[in-house]
Amino acid sequence: MWGYIVQGLGYGLTAAAQPGPFQTYVISQTMRKGWRRALPMALAPLVSDGPIIALVLLLLSQVPSSLEHVLYMVSGVFILYLAVNAFFAWRNFDAEDATPSGETPRSLFHAALMNALSPGPYIYWSMVTGPILLDGWREAPVRGIGFMGGFYAALVGSMGALILVFGSARRLGAKVERGLLGVSTVALVGFGLYQLWRGIGGWVIG
């Protein structure tokens, strides 16, 4: 039991530590809205991963390459859309402007949608964590549950810590805050173009 929990914690930390569009979006929203409004986005994997895990474990032993390419392209377009929004937030930046609290659910939805459209979770659950989860479940359901509990405790906890760290950076002043928002905007553009390149390139080559 504890072996599966420890494995889950390790893989959760690894997933949270890998730079990607989801982490970048969370950082950009933290710089725009502060850690209090951004903190719910740490829960985005809990919203999006359920259907992903069910699809991968019940229907797929390996993600088809055609589906992977489509996901890359759709994810790239969506990330570029978010990058445009981040750019306008950077251009019209006002440190005194308070963000309406009603935007928090939309940010959580965007974060969950980005995670659902990214090929990463599908590949990760089909090739890395999925087999471990299945092995634990076959030995005893409680072991599979322990693995998932450890994984999401580490993943959500690490994302929450990331939000708190970058939220504290806002105290360094408006210039630093705006600069970090600009960096995250550029990073989102880069991730979006990279996703498109992987999707279109893989489709053409394949």
ZADO-1210 file (C-alpha; in nm, 4 decimals, padded with zeros to 6 digits):
<atoms>
<atom x="00.0000" y="00.0000" z="00.0000" code="MET" pos="1"/>
<atom x="00.2624" y="00.2531" z="00.1111" code="TRP" pos="2"/>
<atom x="00.4811" y="00.1622" z="-00.1854" code="GLY" pos="3"/>
<atom x="00.2077" y="00.2757" z="-00.4231" code="TYR" pos="4"/>
<atom x="00.1449" y="00.5940" z="-00.2260" code="ILE" pos="5"/>
<atom x="00.5146" y="00.6813" z="-00.2404" code="VAL" pos="6"/>
<atom x="00.5221" y="00.6114" z="-00.6136" code="GLN" pos="7"/>
<atom x="00.2192" y="00.8341" z="-00.6599" code="GLY" pos="8"/>
<atom x="00.3832" y="01.1159" z="-00.4656" code="LEU" pos="9"/>
<atom x="00.6991" y="01.0860" z="-00.6735" code="GLY" pos="10"/>
<atom x="00.5222" y="01.0862" z="-01.0079" code="TYR" pos="11"/>
<atom x="00.2963" y="01.3723" z="-00.8968" code="GLY" pos="12"/>
<atom x="00.5975" y="01.5855" z="-00.8074" code="LEU" pos="13"/>
<atom x="00.7592" y="01.4971" z="-01.1399" code="THR" pos="14"/>
<atom x="00.4477" y="01.5956" z="-01.3353" code="ALA" pos="15"/>
<atom x="00.4208" y="01.9292" z="-01.1533" code="ALA" pos="16"/>
<atom x="00.7906" y="02.0084" z="-01.1992" code="ALA" pos="17"/>
<atom x="00.7912" y="01.9635" z="-01.5769" code="GLN" pos="18"/>
<atom x="00.7635" y="02.3031" z="-01.7522" code="PRO" pos="19"/>
<atom x="00.4650" y="02.3171" z="-01.9833" code="GLY" pos="20"/>
<atom x="00.1772" y="02.5307" z="-02.1079" code="PRO" pos="21"/>
<atom x="-00.0427" y="02.4457" z="-01.8087" code="PHE" pos="22"/>
<atom x="00.2172" y="02.5621" z="-01.5576" code="GLN" pos="23"/>
<atom x="00.2875" y="02.8730" z="-01.7644" code="THR" pos="24"/>
<atom x="-00.0802" y="02.9638" z="-01.7836" code="TYR" pos="25"/>
<atom x="-00.1195" y="02.9209" z="-01.4098" code="VAL" pos="26"/>
<atom x="00.1781" y="03.1513" z="-01.3505" code="ILE" pos="27"/>
<atom x="00.0429" y="03.4156" z="-01.5888" code="SER" pos="28"/>
<atom x="-00.2961" y="03.4125" z="-01.4178" code="GLN" pos="29"/>
<atom x="-00.1273" y="03.4379" z="-01.0795" code="THR" pos="30"/>
<atom x="00.0585" y="03.7487" z="-01.1928" code="MET" pos="31"/>
<atom x="-00.2632" y="03.9007" z="-01.3265" code="ARG" pos="32"/>
<atom x="-00.5017" y="03.8178" z="-01.0441" code="LYS" pos="33"/>
<atom x="-00.2994" y="03.7339" z="-00.7365" code="GLY" pos="34"/>
<atom x="-00.2606" y="03.4029" z="-00.5580" code="TRP" pos="35"/>
<atom x="-00.6038" y="03.4039" z="-00.3931" code="ARG" pos="36"/>
<atom x="-00.7925" y="03.4063" z="-00.7233" code="ARG" pos="37"/>
<atom x="-00.5412" y="03.1815" z="-00.8978" code="ALA" pos="38"/>
<atom x="-00.5186" y="02.9159" z="-00.6265" code="LEU" pos="39"/>
<atom x="-00.8332" y="02.7249" z="-00.7387" code="PRO" pos="40"/>
<atom x="-00.6552" y="02.6533" z="-01.0702" code="MET" pos="41"/>
<atom x="-00.4323" y="02.4072" z="-00.8850" code="ALA" pos="42"/>
<atom x="-00.7426" y="02.1850" z="-00.8824" code="LEU" pos="43"/>
<atom x="-00.7694" y="02.1835" z="-01.2632" code="ALA" pos="44"/>
<atom x="-00.6140" y="01.8335" z="-01.3026" code="PRO" pos="45"/>
<atom x="-00.8829" y="01.6951" z="-01.0713" code="LEU" pos="46"/>
<atom x="-01.1460" y="01.8399" z="-01.3067" code="VAL" pos="47"/>
<atom x="-00.9934" y="01.7265" z="-01.6346" code="SER" pos="48"/>
<atom x="-00.8082" y="01.4030" z="-01.5594" code="ASP" pos="49"/>
<atom x="-01.1035" y="01.1825" z="-01.4674" code="GLY" pos="50"/>
<atom x="-01.2319" y="01.1380" z="-01.8243" code="PRO" pos="51"/>
<atom x="-00.8730" y="01.1161" z="-01.9517" code="ILE" pos="52"/>
<atom x="-00.7860" y="00.8312" z="-01.7159" code="ILE" pos="53"/>
<atom x="-01.1097" y="00.6489" z="-01.7934" code="ALA" pos="54"/>
<atom x="-01.0533" y="00.6835" z="-02.1690" code="LEU" pos="55"/>
<atom x="-00.6917" y="00.5744" z="-02.1556" code="VAL" pos="56"/>
<atom x="-00.7359" y="00.2813" z="-01.9195" code="LEU" pos="57"/>
<atom x="-01.0639" y="00.1470" z="-02.0566" code="LEU" pos="58"/>
<atom x="-01.0297" y="00.2101" z="-02.4299" code="LEU" pos="59"/>
<atom x="-00.6652" y="00.2640" z="-02.5132" code="LEU" pos="60"/>
<atom x="-00.3553" y="00.0585" z="-02.4520" code="SER" pos="61"/>
<atom x="-00.1580" y="00.3149" z="-02.6487" code="GLN" pos="62"/>
<atom x="-00.2669" y="00.6572" z="-02.7719" code="VAL" pos="63"/>
<atom x="-00.3126" y="00.6406" z="-03.1525" code="PRO" pos="64"/>
<atom x="-00.0699" y="00.8673" z="-03.3346" code="SER" pos="65"/>
<atom x="-00.3520" y="01.0271" z="-03.5348" code="SER" pos="66"/>
<atom x="-00.5324" y="01.1299" z="-03.2138" code="LEU" pos="67"/>
<atom x="-00.2070" y="01.2566" z="-03.0670" code="GLU" pos="68"/>
<atom x="-00.1465" y="01.4831" z="-03.3694" code="HIS" pos="69"/>
<atom x="-00.4982" y="01.6256" z="-03.3539" code="VAL" pos="70"/>
<atom x="-00.4615" y="01.6948" z="-02.9832" code="LEU" pos="71"/>
<atom x="-00.1340" y="01.8765" z="-03.0418" code="TYR" pos="72"/>
<atom x="-00.2950" y="02.1027" z="-03.3035" code="MET" pos="73"/>
<atom x="-00.6086" y="02.1770" z="-03.0998" code="VAL" pos="74"/>
<atom x="-00.3978" y="02.2401" z="-02.7914" code="SER" pos="75"/>
<atom x="-00.1683" y="02.4738" z="-02.9866" code="GLY" pos="76"/>
<atom x="-00.4586" y="02.6860" z="-03.1110" code="VAL" pos="77"/>
<atom x="-00.6101" y="02.7092" z="-02.7634" code="PHE" pos="78"/>
<atom x="-00.2777" y="02.8035" z="-02.6037" code="ILE" pos="79"/>
<atom x="-00.2255" y="03.0786" z="-02.8636" code="LEU" pos="80"/>
<atom x="-00.5743" y="03.2086" z="-02.7797" code="TYR" pos="81"/>
<atom x="-00.4736" y="03.2284" z="-02.4146" code="LEU" pos="82"/>
<atom x="-00.1462" y="03.3942" z="-02.5154" code="ALA" pos="83"/>
<atom x="-00.3388" y="03.6683" z="-02.6969" code="VAL" pos="84"/>
<atom x="-00.5417" y="03.7342" z="-02.3827" code="ASN" pos="85"/>
<atom x="-00.2224" y="03.7437" z="-02.1764" code="ALA" pos="86"/>
<atom x="-00.0656" y="03.9875" z="-02.4237" code="PHE" pos="87"/>
<atom x="-00.3552" y="04.2319" z="-02.3920" code="PHE" pos="88"/>
<atom x="-00.3372" y="04.1979" z="-02.0137" code="ALA" pos="89"/>
<atom x="00.0358" y="04.2837" z="-02.0333" code="TRP" pos="90"/>
<atom x="-00.0185" y="04.5756" z="-02.2723" code="ARG" pos="91"/>
<atom x="-00.3007" y="04.7240" z="-02.0639" code="ASN" pos="92"/>
<atom x="-00.1399" y="04.6345" z="-01.7332" code="PHE" pos="93"/>
<atom x="-00.2588" y="04.8367" z="-01.4349" code="ASP" pos="94"/>
<atom x="-00.1251" y="04.7350" z="-01.0944" code="ALA" pos="95"/>
<atom x="-00.4167" y="04.9081" z="-00.9246" code="GLU" pos="96"/>
<atom x="-00.6824" y="04.7400" z="-01.1369" code="ASP" pos="97"/>
<atom x="-00.8710" y="04.4795" z="-00.9370" code="ALA" pos="98"/>
<atom x="-00.9805" y="04.1697" z="-01.1237" code="THR" pos="99"/>
<atom x="-01.3491" y="04.0802" z="-01.0794" code="PRO" pos="100"/>
<atom x="-01.3948" y="03.7732" z="-00.8642" code="SER" pos="101"/>
<atom x="-01.6302" y="03.6298" z="-01.1252" code="GLY" pos="102"/>
<atom x="-01.3344" y="03.5462" z="-01.3483" code="GLU" pos="103"/>
<atom x="-01.2018" y="03.2773" z="-01.1138" code="THR" pos="104"/>
<atom x="-01.4352" y="02.9970" z="-01.2346" code="PRO" pos="105"/>
<atom x="-01.3524" y="03.0883" z="-01.5950" code="ARG" pos="106"/>
<atom x="-00.9796" y="03.0662" z="-01.5203" code="SER" pos="107"/>
<atom x="-01.0285" y="02.7236" z="-01.3636" code="LEU" pos="108"/>
<atom x="-01.2285" y="02.6146" z="-01.6685" code="PHE" pos="109"/>
<atom x="-00.9561" y="02.7418" z="-01.9048" code="HIS" pos="110"/>
<atom x="-00.6861" y="02.5637" z="-01.7056" code="ALA" pos="111"/>
<atom x="-00.8843" y="02.2380" z="-01.7018" code="ALA" pos="112"/>
<atom x="-00.9609" y="02.2667" z="-02.0736" code="LEU" pos="113"/>
<atom x="-00.5950" y="02.3278" z="-02.1544" code="MET" pos="114"/>
<atom x="-00.4996" y="02.0181" z="-01.9587" code="ASN" pos="115"/>
<atom x="-00.7701" y="01.8119" z="-02.1303" code="ALA" pos="116"/>
<atom x="-00.6599" y="01.9226" z="-02.4781" code="LEU" pos="117"/>
<atom x="-00.2921" y="01.8584" z="-02.4154" code="SER" pos="118"/>
<atom x="-00.1513" y="01.5226" z="-02.5312" code="PRO" pos="119"/>
<atom x="00.0665" y="01.5111" z="-02.2203" code="GLY" pos="120"/>
<atom x="-00.1885" y="01.3624" z="-01.9761" code="PRO" pos="121"/>
<atom x="-00.3005" y="01.1026" z="-02.2310" code="TYR" pos="122"/>
<atom x="00.0557" y="00.9910" z="-02.3003" code="ILE" pos="123"/>
<atom x="00.1514" y="01.0064" z="-01.9321" code="TYR" pos="124"/>
<atom x="-00.1433" y="00.7956" z="-01.8178" code="TRP" pos="125"/>
<atom x="-00.1173" y="00.5456" z="-02.1025" code="SER" pos="126"/>
<atom x="00.2592" y="00.4903" z="-02.0871" code="MET" pos="127"/>
<atom x="00.3792" y="00.5841" z="-01.7371" code="VAL" pos="128"/>
<atom x="00.1280" y="00.6052" z="-01.4538" code="THR" pos="129"/>
<atom x="-00.1543" y="00.4043" z="-01.6107" code="GLY" pos="130"/>
<atom x="00.0230" y="00.0664" z="-01.5926" code="PRO" pos="131"/>
<atom x="00.1199" y="00.1315" z="-01.2281" code="ILE" pos="132"/>
<atom x="-00.2388" y="00.2201" z="-01.1428" code="LEU" pos="133"/>
<atom x="-00.3662" y="-00.0964" z="-01.3127" code="LEU" pos="134"/>
<atom x="-00.1117" y="-00.3157" z="-01.1354" code="ASP" pos="135"/>
<atom x="-00.2055" y="-00.1699" z="-00.7984" code="GLY" pos="136"/>
<atom x="-00.5774" y="-00.2029" z="-00.8664" code="TRP" pos="137"/>
<atom x="-00.5404" y="-00.5675" z="-00.9714" code="ARG" pos="138"/>
<atom x="-00.3477" y="-00.6470" z="-00.6530" code="GLU" pos="139"/>
<atom x="-00.6033" y="-00.4642" z="-00.4380" code="ALA" pos="140"/>
<atom x="-00.8274" y="-00.1672" z="-00.5278" code="PRO" pos="141"/>
<atom x="-00.7061" y="00.0197" z="-00.2203" code="VAL" pos="142"/>
<atom x="-00.3526" y="00.0179" z="-00.3625" code="ARG" pos="143"/>
<atom x="-00.4655" y="00.1736" z="-00.6874" code="GLY" pos="144"/>
<atom x="-00.6596" y="00.4344" z="-00.4915" code="ILE" pos="145"/>
<atom x="-00.3528" y="00.4986" z="-00.2774" code="GLY" pos="146"/>
<atom x="-00.1412" y="00.5558" z="-00.5881" code="PHE" pos="147"/>
<atom x="-00.3896" y="00.8058" z="-00.7300" code="MET" pos="148"/>
<atom x="-00.4260" y="00.9760" z="-00.3924" code="GLY" pos="149"/>
<atom x="-00.0511" y="01.0208" z="-00.3625" code="GLY" pos="150"/>
<atom x="-00.0221" y="01.1400" z="-00.7230" code="PHE" pos="151"/>
<atom x="-00.2857" y="01.4114" z="-00.6979" code="TYR" pos="152"/>
<atom x="-00.1846" y="01.5163" z="-00.3473" code="ALA" pos="153"/>
<atom x="00.1657" y="01.5883" z="-00.4795" code="ALA" pos="154"/>
<atom x="00.0470" y="01.7399" z="-00.8083" code="LEU" pos="155"/>
<atom x="-00.2164" y="01.9724" z="-00.6602" code="VAL" pos="156"/>
<atom x="00.0039" y="02.0594" z="-00.3640" code="GLY" pos="157"/>
<atom x="00.2984" y="02.1464" z="-00.5871" code="SER" pos="158"/>
<atom x="00.0833" y="02.3599" z="-00.8168" code="MET" pos="159"/>
<atom x="-00.0573" y="02.5393" z="-00.5128" code="GLY" pos="160"/>
<atom x="00.2956" y="02.6060" z="-00.3874" code="ALA" pos="161"/>
<atom x="00.3934" y="02.7383" z="-00.7319" code="LEU" pos="162"/>
<atom x="00.1003" y="02.9804" z="-00.7238" code="ILE" pos="163"/>
<atom x="00.1945" y="03.1027" z="-00.3774" code="LEU" pos="164"/>
<atom x="00.5578" y="03.1580" z="-00.4796" code="VAL" pos="165"/>
<atom x="00.4712" y="03.3625" z="-00.7860" code="PHE" pos="166"/>
<atom x="00.1913" y="03.5372" z="-00.6010" code="GLY" pos="167"/>
<atom x="00.4469" y="03.6661" z="-00.3518" code="SER" pos="168"/>
<atom x="00.6500" y="03.8046" z="-00.6439" code="ALA" pos="169"/>
<atom x="00.3762" y="04.0633" z="-00.6962" code="ARG" pos="170"/>
<atom x="00.4983" y="04.2337" z="-00.3806" code="ARG" pos="171"/>
<atom x="00.8250" y="04.3172" z="-00.5546" code="LEU" pos="172"/>
<atom x="00.6521" y="04.5952" z="-00.7453" code="GLY" pos="173"/>
<atom x="00.4521" y="04.6679" z="-01.0585" code="ALA" pos="174"/>
<atom x="00.7538" y="04.6526" z="-01.2917" code="LYS" pos="175"/>
<atom x="00.8482" y="04.3026" z="-01.1778" code="VAL" pos="176"/>
<atom x="00.4855" y="04.1910" z="-01.1928" code="GLU" pos="177"/>
<atom x="00.4397" y="04.3254" z="-01.5455" code="ARG" pos="178"/>
<atom x="00.7741" y="04.1794" z="-01.6534" code="GLY" pos="179"/>
<atom x="00.6838" y="03.8313" z="-01.5324" code="LEU" pos="180"/>
<atom x="00.3476" y="03.8597" z="-01.7047" code="LEU" pos="181"/>
<atom x="00.5289" y="03.9491" z="-02.0273" code="GLY" pos="182"/>
<atom x="00.7652" y="03.6529" z="-01.9906" code="VAL" pos="183"/>
<atom x="00.4737" y="03.4159" z="-01.9366" code="SER" pos="184"/>
<atom x="00.3019" y="03.5609" z="-02.2456" code="THR" pos="185"/>
<atom x="00.6076" y="03.4894" z="-02.4600" code="VAL" pos="186"/>
<atom x="00.6308" y="03.1402" z="-02.3112" code="ALA" pos="187"/>
<atom x="00.2662" y="03.0711" z="-02.3958" code="LEU" pos="188"/>
<atom x="00.3266" y="03.1785" z="-02.7556" code="VAL" pos="189"/>
<atom x="00.6261" y="02.9460" z="-02.7701" code="GLY" pos="190"/>
<atom x="00.4328" y="02.6512" z="-02.6291" code="PHE" pos="191"/>
<atom x="00.1410" y="02.7168" z="-02.8640" code="GLY" pos="192"/>
<atom x="00.3611" y="02.7270" z="-03.1732" code="LEU" pos="193"/>
<atom x="00.5503" y="02.4190" z="-03.0557" code="TYR" pos="194"/>
<atom x="00.2271" y="02.2245" z="-03.0103" code="GLN" pos="195"/>
<atom x="00.1113" y="02.3267" z="-03.3578" code="LEU" pos="196"/>
<atom x="00.4472" y="02.2325" z="-03.5069" code="TRP" pos="197"/>
<atom x="00.4374" y="01.8892" z="-03.3457" code="ARG" pos="198"/>
<atom x="00.0814" y="01.8283" z="-03.4556" code="GLY" pos="199"/>
<atom x="00.1126" y="01.9501" z="-03.8145" code="ILE" pos="200"/>
<atom x="00.4645" y="01.8110" z="-03.8589" code="GLY" pos="201"/>
<atom x="00.3666" y="01.4715" z="-03.7240" code="GLY" pos="202"/>
<atom x="00.0535" y="01.4661" z="-03.9396" code="TRP" pos="203"/>
<atom x="00.2471" y="01.5466" z="-04.2572" code="VAL" pos="204"/>
<atom x="00.5300" y="01.3050" z="-04.1845" code="ILE" pos="205"/>
<atom x="00.2926" y="01.0342" z="-04.0665" code="GLY" pos="206"/>
</atoms>
